[in-house]
Amino acid sequence: MTPFVLSKADLIDYLASGCKPPSRWRIGTEHEQFLLKPDTLKRFPYEGEGEIRAVLEALHAYGWEPVFEQGQTIALKMPVQQAAITLEPGGQFELSGAPLATLHDTKAELDTHRGQVEEVLTTIGGVLLPLGTDPLWRREDISWMPKGRYRLMRDTMPKKGTLGIDMMTRTCTVQVNLDFESEADMVAKMRIGMALQPLATALFACSPFLEGQLNGYQSYRGHIWQHTDPDRCGILPFVFDSSMGFERYVDYLLTIPMYFVYRQGAYLDARGQSFRNFMAGQLPALPGEHPTLKDWIDQTTIAFPEVRLKQFIEMRGADSGPPAMQLALPAFWVGLLYDAIAQDEALQLIRNWPVDEILALHTQVPRHGLETSIQNRSLQKIAQDVLAISAKGLQRRAKMRRGHDESIYLAPLVDIAQTGRTVATQMIEMFEKTGSVEAVVRRYIHPPGI
């Protein structure tokens, strides 16, 4: 039998198959948090006293099913809801939420997840810390999770950028995954997402500390990502070109060096090798073999731009933060991109922004936050305009619960845009009063007061 050989058209069709009518659009929210011991605030290891594995096993009682790798529980899944709990390389605890119809459903999901994890941690002895970067501990203090792909990435990252290991072990994010109707709609959403991602980084800045000291940034997580791997990260200028479409994004993914090929439960080392060669049966890691569709799906996951295209669009530029901010992130983007009027207004707002100025904005925002400017306007002023557009978009969606539409979830962002005081600047103010990063951190742990 002649083996099936993927063509470039197949790769394009995979992305294009994500197109769906607005009636089927959903909201998928992902957020990461650190698990800490309440007395020392040290990070949980995978095994040992106060271990992550015990947290995963305890969550079985809530209906979560284990996912194994080499006999170790490395994730949990809830197949019916299409949700998962996964571990980032340094044990950051991530909820990959189900595709949900409204932000009210998202709130219920986040509340349920936090309640389950906090109940387990109360028994085991632990707390959650939702910040953009680890504020206290060195790389050497952090245990690595037993996942094969992370071992390959760990060895590669220092060769590509100065802070890749920090990205893997010391950062947490919150992101939202959104649908698109057509190729043209995808392009519009990608352009808005790329142009406004620096604004999201500024609004959600929540990582001003490193190893017990001020680090000089509002979003040190954003700074880390800018020094992780230039082949895979950042703003993609071609998104603003007339050539942008599914094929152009496939061309981009085909330039990304591979990390691995997954076969029979193991990750085979394919670092630096070419997916194009793989398609031609010339991959050194698997000579003579051709990729499956699953291999292509894996390839879509090892590019890390600020906005990532799969069969949906991921908005990836925000620090993790307190619960209200975790909900504000999907509200921000849903209001802009799930209402046709709001989406058109957002496009009009960014239409005269030169790509080089967007790139400069992206570079400057981690340090300067809302004080950063583009086109002679500060991001604080732009935030006020963008949030007004988003709020009206959510109001027009008219998804009501208990007498409220979804715009109520923008409240913390509206306050930040009006005052200019992000979570990061508030944390800095607290530090200047107390002189103690640990004292500030304890204000943000959950359950509170421990």
Secondary structure, DSSP 4 states (H G I P E B T S, - for coil): -PPP---HHHHHHHHHTT---GGG--EEEEEEEEEE-TTT-PBPPSSSSS-HHHHHHHGGGGTPEEEEETTEEEEEEETTTTEEEEE-TT--EEEE---BSSHHHHHHHHHHHHHHHHHHHHHHT-EEE--SB-SS--GGG-PPP--HHHHHHHHHHHHH-SSHHHHHHHB-EEEEEE--SSHHHHHHHHHHHHHHHHHHHHHT--B-EETTEE-S-SBHHHHHHTTT-TTTEE--GGGGSTT-SHHHHHHHHHHSPP-EEEETTEEEE-TT--HHHHHTT--TTSTT----HHHHHHHHHS-EESEEESSSEEEEEEE--SHHHHHHHHHHHHHHHSSHHHHHHHHHHHTT--HHHHHHHHHHHHHHGGG-EETTEEHHHHHHHHHHHHHHHHHHHT--BTTB-GGGGGHHHHHHHHH---HHHHHHHHHHHH--HHHHHHTT-BSTT-
